Amino acid sequence: MIPDDPVDVLIVDDDPLVRAGLTMMLGGTPDIRVVAEAGDGAEVLPLVARYAPDVVLMDIRMPGMDGLAATEALRAGERAPQVIVLTTFDADRHVLRALRAGAAGFLLKDTPPEEIVAAVRMVAQGRPVLSPEVTRRLIARVADSDHDRRRERAMARLALLNDRERDVAVAVGQGRSNAEIGAVLHLALPTVKTHVSNILTKLDLNNRVQIALLAHDAGLVD
């Protein structure tokens, strides 16, 4: 017996076999009902207007309008259904664009059927879902973003130095002594010491270790 308020689902995928598989899988669940299918993102808005699904399972790559553009168009409207992006492509830019567009979930197509069913139920209740693999990738992306911000900040600080001071800072980051820096940059030892002192003063640093760390953060030292 179908519950009084089943979760109505629209399946959007350009592969008829995938659509058939998802329809069969979800159709065997008493509290979920597949109300329509689409093979292209351009069909989504008219079908949503007609059937008012609670959840849209959305592929990314389709021949006309892709799933990301369709998600953005759909979520820009009022009373938009929840969207789960279901795809074989897990590139970071896809994940982030889908989530920025308002998708409530992002699952890979090799996600076990029971987890896809559970995800449909969860997003219908307003609870976002991400596959474990996608979650790991997002965490890594956040870490990379933090690294990018550190690099930008470090580069901005090093921009306060003149070209020769910057060369010296990189050499300090490479672990070179003042004598080695002088030999590599063809500078007298007192001149190297003066440059190091100027770097510390200009950048408000306390020691050579801080210079080295800043050069590393800026990506100037391997």
N, C-alpha and C positions, 0 to 999 in steps of 0.2 A: 504493500500500500504506500503510495506517495504521500509524504507529509503535506500539511496544509500550505506551507511556505517553503517549497524546495528552492535551492539555489539555481537560478537560471544562468546558463553559460553559453557564450558565443565563442566558437573555435575559429581562429584565423590562421591559416597555414596554406601555402601554395602546393603542398604535397597531398594529393587525395588520400594516399595510404595513411599518412600521419593523421589526417582529419578523421578517417574511418577508425583508426586505432583509438584515438582519444574519445571519439563518440561512443565506441563500444565500451571502453573502460569506464567512462563517467556515467554512461547510460545504465550500467549495472549497479549503480549506487542509488538507493531509494531516495536520498535527500538532495540529489543533484539532477538537473534536467538540462540537456543540451537543446537549446531553442533554435539555433541556426549555425550555419557554417559559412566561411568566406575564404576565398583563395587569394585575396589581395587586400592590402590596407585601404585602398580606395572604397571598398565595399563596407567598411566598418561603420562609418557614421550613419548611412541609411539603415543598416540592419539594427544598430543600437536604437535608432529612433523608432523603428518598427516593433522590435521585440523587447526592448528595455531589459537587457540581461543584467544580472548582478555582477557577473565576473566575465572578463574577456581573456581567453588564453591566446596570446599574441606571438606569432613567429616574428623574427627580425627580417630575414632576407626573403623578399617577395618581388616579383617582376615589375610591378607598378610602384605603388606607394609602399615603402618598407614599414616594418612594424614600429620602428622608433618614431617615424613621422606620424604614423597613425595614432600612436599613443599620445604624442604631443597634441595633436588635433583633438583627440577624444577628451583628454583630461582638461583641455582649455574650456570646454563647455560646462554648462550647469548640470548637476545631478548625474555626473559621469559614473559609469560602472567602474569597479576596481579592475585593474589590469595586471595579469601575470605574464611577463615575458618568458616564453618557453622556447629555447633555441639550442642549437648545437654550438653556437658561437659565444664564447665567454670572455671576449676581449674587454679590457678594463673600460675603454671608452664607451662600449655598448652598455655596460652595467651602469656607469655613472650617468650617461645621457638618459637611459630609461628611468632611473630613479629620480633624476632632476625633473623629468617630464611628469612625474607623479605615479609611476608604476608602483604597485604595492608588493610585487614579488618578481624575482628573477630566478628561473630554474633552468637547468640544463635538461636536454631531452632524454638523457640517460638516467634521469632521476627515477627511482622506483615508482611504479604506479600508485602504490598506497600513499607515498609522500606527495604526489601530485594531487590526489584526491584530498588529502589533509590540507594542502596549501589552498585549494579552492575554498574549502570550508573556512579556513582561517581568514583569508582576505575578505570573504563575504561578511565576516564579523568585524572588519576594520583592523585586522592584525596583519602587519607586513611579514613577508617570508622571504628568505634567501637560502639557497642551497648551501651546505657547508663549504663546498669548494669556492663558490662565489664570495662567501663571507671571508674566507682566507685571503682571496685576491684583493678584496676591498681593504682589509686590514693592511696588507702589503702596500697597497696604493696610498693609503693614508700615511704610512711610514715614509714612502717615497716623497709624498707631498711635503712632509715635515723636513726631509732632507733638502728638497728644492728651496724651501723657505730659508733654511739655514744658509744655503749657498748664496741666495740673493742677498741676505743680510751681510754675509762675509764679503761678498764682492763690493757691496756699497761702502763698507768700511775701508776696504783696501783701495777704493777709488780716491781716498783722501791722500794717498801717497803719490809721489812722483815716480817716474818710470824706474829710476835706479833704486829707489827705496823698495819698490815692488819686487824687483829682481832679488834684492837682498832678503826680503821677507820669504820669497819662494825658496831660496837657498837655505834659510833657517829651517823652513818646513821640511827640507830634504835631510835635515840633521847635520848639516855642514858646520864646522867650526869657523871662527872668524878668519883664521889663516886660510882655510880651504875656500871660503867665500872670496877672499881677496885673490887667490890664485885663479879661480874660475872666472871671476868678473874683472880681473886685471885691475884691482884696486889695492891701494896701500892699506895696511892693517889699521892705522888710525882712522882712515876714511870709512872703513867697514864699521868700526866701533861707533863712529859718528852717525852713520846711517841707521844702525840698530837702535841707538839712543833716540834718534828722531822718530823712528817707527813707534817705539814704546810711548813716546810723548804724544804723537799725533793720534794714536789709536787708543790712548788711555789704557795701556796694558802694563802688567807688572813684570813680566819676564819673557824669555825667549820661547818657553813652552807655549805661552799664549799666542805668540806670533805664529808658531808652527801649527797650532790647532786652527787658527784663523785661515792659514793658507790651505790646510786640508779641507776645511768646511767650504772654502771657495772653489774647491775642485782643481786647484793648481798643482797639487802634489799627488802622485799616484799612491 
